[in-house]
Amino acid sequence: MADPNKYKSLSVQKEDWEKLGQLATKTNRTRSKMIGRLIRFFLDNKGVKANGKDKSSKSQIYLSKM
């Protein structure tokens, strides 16, 4: 069991936790790995790319060509 002094609890609706478990099983991952992937996906789609390039830079280049 996780050490409660080290980690905070996560409040999730039961249905969402079960769906996460189904997705994790389907993709052969743990729930923890799925949460990590969701966080990375969220950050990538907010403009903060893993390779250090901003998503908005493409739109700025496109607009400057107009």
N, C-alpha and C positions, 0 to 999 in steps of 0.2 A: 504494500500500500504506500502511496505517496506520503511524504512527510508534510503535515499540514503547516508546519512552521516555514517550510520552504516554498510551498505552492499555494496559490489561492484557489478557492473553489470556483467552479464554472456552473452558473445556473442556466440550464437549457430546458426547454419544454420537452416532455417525454417523447412526443411524436417526432420532433426534430432530431433527438438523440438516436431514436430507432432508425430514422431515415439515414442518418450519418453512418450508423452501423451497417445498414444494408449496402450503402455505396462503398464503404470500406471493404466489406466482404467481397463484393462484386469486382472490385479493382485490386484485390489482394493486398490491401494496406490496413494499417491500424487506424483507429479513430484519431490518434495523435498526429499521424502522418497526414491524414485528410485535413485536419485543422491547419497544419502547417502549409499545405498546398493551397487551401482557401485563402490564407493570409497573403501568400505570395501572389496568387491570382488577383486578389483585391488591390494590392500595391501596384502590380503591373498595369492594371486597368485604370488606375488613378493618375497615370502619367509618370510614375517612378519605375523605370525599367531596370531589370537586373543587370543589364550591360552598361548602365550609366547614361543611356540616351533618353531624353525626354520625349514622350509621345507628341507633345505639342510642337516640337521643332519641325516636324513634317508639315503640319498645317501652316506654320509661319512661312516656310519656304514656298508653299503653294500659293499663299495669299500674296507674297511679295512678287510673284511672277505675273500676277493679274494686272 
